[in-house]
Amino acid sequence: MIRINLPKPPSVNNLHLNVRGRGRVKSPKYRAWIEQAGYELVVARPAKLQGPVAIDCQFEDKGSGDIDNFSKAVLDLLVRHQVIEDDRRSIVRRLNLSWSPLITGCQVTITPEGV
């Protein structure tokens, strides 16, 4: 099992911008989160898991937004840093999302899961 504390990600609605002449690009807020959360991952040095996993994300219970809009950035970051192989269905077999008044940012727990 791996447990990682990250800053709360931006909502999926704020990840990208449409820029004339460039198309869809990462928003400044998303780029800043990727950098900060990536640093937290490097410092935590989590193991790199192969195969199916179950992921539990607890988000701080502040602000607004739909809970499912916060998971995309987290999963993409875990893949980018090779903590999990991919976020496709054969790898992420279960994803549990919850709000918690006890969490600051986001706490991610990753557990290997049998097929």
C-alpha contacts under 8 A as a table, 3 or more apart, distances in Angstrom:
res1	aa1	res2	aa2	distance
1	M	109	T	6.91
1	M	110	I	5.64
1	M	111	T	4.58
1	M	112	P	6.87
2	I	46	P	6.62
2	I	47	A	7.34
2	I	108	V	7.90
2	I	109	T	5.51
2	I	110	I	5.08
2	I	111	T	6.55
3	R	107	Q	6.99
3	R	108	V	5.58
3	R	109	T	4.37
3	R	110	I	6.47
4	I	41	L	7.38
4	I	44	A	7.08
4	I	46	P	7.70
4	I	107	Q	5.73
4	I	108	V	5.13
4	I	109	T	6.47
5	N	40	E	7.52
5	N	105	G	7.31
5	N	106	C	5.82
5	N	107	Q	4.52
5	N	108	V	6.32
6	L	37	A	5.58
6	L	40	E	6.43
6	L	41	L	7.78
6	L	105	G	5.88
6	L	106	C	5.08
6	L	107	Q	6.17
6	L	108	V	7.61
7	P	33	W	7.45
7	P	36	Q	7.55
7	P	37	A	6.13
7	P	104	T	7.43
7	P	105	G	4.24
7	P	106	C	5.67
8	K	59	F	6.68
8	K	60	E	7.22
8	K	70	F	7.92
8	K	104	T	7.62
8	K	105	G	3.95
8	K	106	C	5.01
9	P	30	Y	7.74
9	P	33	W	6.46
9	P	70	F	6.00
9	P	73	A	6.31
9	P	74	V	6.95
9	P	105	G	7.70
9	P	106	C	7.66
10	P	13	N	7.89
10	P	14	N	6.07
10	P	15	L	6.64
10	P	29	K	7.23
10	P	30	Y	6.41
10	P	33	W	7.49
10	P	70	F	6.40
10	P	73	A	7.40
11	S	14	N	5.37
11	S	15	L	6.72
11	S	65	G	6.93
11	S	69	N	5.04
11	S	70	F	4.94
11	S	73	A	7.94
12	V	15	L	5.27
12	V	69	N	4.94
12	V	70	F	6.21
12	V	72	K	6.51
12	V	73	A	7.14
13	N	16	H	7.46
13	N	69	N	7.24
14	N	17	L	7.64
14	N	27	S	6.88
14	N	29	K	7.57
14	N	30	Y	7.20
15	L	26	K	5.83
15	L	27	S	5.55
15	L	29	K	7.40
15	L	30	Y	5.25
15	L	73	A	7.88
16	H	24	R	6.24
16	H	25	V	5.36
16	H	26	K	4.39
16	H	27	S	4.84
16	H	30	Y	7.53
17	L	24	R	5.55
17	L	25	V	5.39
17	L	26	K	6.23
17	L	27	S	5.61
18	N	22	R	7.68
18	N	23	G	5.36
18	N	24	R	4.50
18	N	25	V	6.38
19	V	22	R	5.37
19	V	23	G	5.16
19	V	24	R	6.15
19	V	25	V	6.89
20	R	23	G	6.07
22	R	25	V	7.34
26	K	30	Y	6.14
26	K	31	R	6.27
27	S	30	Y	5.15
27	S	31	R	6.20
28	P	31	R	5.08
28	P	32	A	6.10
29	K	32	A	5.20
29	K	33	W	6.24
30	Y	33	W	5.02
30	Y	34	I	6.10
31	R	34	I	5.08
31	R	35	E	6.28
32	A	35	E	5.19
32	A	36	Q	6.20
33	W	36	Q	5.11
33	W	37	A	5.72
33	W	38	G	7.95
34	I	37	A	5.30
34	I	38	G	5.60
34	I	77	L	7.10
35	E	38	G	5.11
35	E	39	Y	6.16
36	Q	39	Y	5.16
36	Q	40	E	6.44
37	A	40	E	4.98
37	A	41	L	6.31
37	A	77	L	7.94
38	G	41	L	5.04
38	G	42	V	6.24
38	G	77	L	7.22
38	G	81	H	7.56
39	Y	42	V	5.07
39	Y	43	V	6.21
40	E	43	V	5.19
40	E	44	A	6.11
41	L	44	A	5.04
41	L	45	R	6.06
41	L	46	P	7.00
41	L	81	H	7.80
42	V	45	R	5.21
42	V	46	P	7.89
46	P	83	V	6.83
47	A	83	V	6.49
48	K	82	Q	6.11
48	K	83	V	4.33
48	K	84	I	6.17
49	L	82	Q	7.97
49	L	83	V	5.83
49	L	84	I	5.28
49	L	85	E	7.05
49	L	112	P	7.31
50	Q	84	I	6.45
50	Q	85	E	6.06
51	G	84	I	7.88
51	G	85	E	7.08
51	G	90	S	8.00
51	G	91	I	5.72
51	G	112	P	7.33
51	G	113	E	7.85
52	P	90	S	6.41
52	P	91	I	4.11
52	P	92	V	5.82
52	P	93	R	6.13
52	P	112	P	6.02
52	P	113	E	5.25
52	P	114	G	6.49
52	P	115	V	6.67
53	V	84	I	7.94
53	V	91	I	5.95
53	V	92	V	5.20
53	V	93	R	5.86
53	V	94	R	7.03
53	V	110	I	6.48
53	V	111	T	5.44
53	V	112	P	4.33
53	V	113	E	4.67
53	V	114	G	7.81
54	A	92	V	6.03
54	A	93	R	5.71
54	A	94	R	4.58
54	A	95	L	5.98
54	A	96	N	8.00
54	A	110	I	5.78
54	A	111	T	5.18
54	A	112	P	6.31
54	A	113	E	5.98
55	I	92	V	7.19
55	I	94	R	6.13
55	I	95	L	4.86
55	I	96	N	6.24
55	I	108	V	6.95
55	I	109	T	5.71
55	I	110	I	4.62
55	I	111	T	6.46
56	D	95	L	5.84
56	D	96	N	4.63
56	D	97	L	6.03
56	D	108	V	5.69
56	D	109	T	5.05
56	D	110	I	6.50
57	C	71	S	7.52
57	C	95	L	7.69
57	C	96	N	6.19
57	C	97	L	4.99
57	C	98	S	6.44
57	C	106	C	6.68
57	C	107	Q	5.73
57	C	108	V	4.62
57	C	109	T	6.54
58	Q	97	L	5.94
58	Q	98	S	4.85
58	Q	99	W	5.47
58	Q	100	S	6.11
58	Q	103	I	7.10
58	Q	106	C	5.57
58	Q	107	Q	5.21
58	Q	108	V	6.58
59	F	97	L	7.76
59	F	98	S	6.30
59	F	99	W	4.89
59	F	100	S	5.96
59	F	103	I	6.44
59	F	104	T	7.35
59	F	105	G	5.97
59	F	106	C	4.49
59	F	107	Q	6.61
60	E	99	W	5.86
60	E	100	S	5.33
60	E	101	P	5.90
60	E	102	L	7.14
60	E	103	I	4.90
60	E	104	T	5.14
60	E	105	G	5.30
60	E	106	C	6.22
61	D	99	W	5.15
61	D	100	S	5.28
61	D	101	P	5.14
61	D	103	I	7.60
62	K	101	P	7.96
65	G	69	N	7.07
66	D	69	N	5.52
66	D	70	F	7.52
67	I	70	F	5.83
67	I	71	S	7.55
67	I	97	L	6.92
67	I	98	S	7.25
67	I	99	W	7.67
68	D	71	S	5.73
68	D	72	K	7.84
68	D	97	L	7.26
69	N	72	K	6.62
70	F	73	A	6.44
70	F	74	V	7.21
71	S	74	V	5.25
71	S	75	L	6.22
71	S	97	L	7.77
72	K	75	L	5.36
72	K	76	D	6.17
73	A	76	D	5.18
73	A	77	L	6.11
74	V	77	L	5.16
74	V	78	L	6.30
75	L	78	L	5.15
75	L	79	V	6.35
75	L	87	D	6.35
76	D	79	V	5.18
76	D	80	R	6.07
76	D	87	D	7.31
77	L	80	R	4.96
77	L	81	H	6.18
78	L	81	H	5.36
78	L	82	Q	6.04
78	L	83	V	5.10
78	L	84	I	5.84
79	V	82	Q	4.82
79	V	83	V	6.06
79	V	84	I	5.33
79	V	85	E	5.96
79	V	86	D	5.37
79	V	87	D	6.82
80	R	83	V	7.82
81	H	84	I	7.91
82	Q	85	E	5.90
84	I	87	D	7.48
84	I	91	I	7.83
85	E	91	I	7.03
86	D	91	I	6.19
86	D	92	V	7.55
87	D	91	I	6.10
87	D	92	V	5.53
88	R	91	I	5.66
88	R	92	V	6.13
89	R	92	V	5.31
89	R	93	R	5.92
90	S	93	R	6.38
92	V	95	L	7.01
93	R	113	E	7.49
100	S	103	I	5.56
101	P	104	T	7.96
103	I	106	C	6.56
103	I	107	Q	6.93
104	T	107	Q	7.99
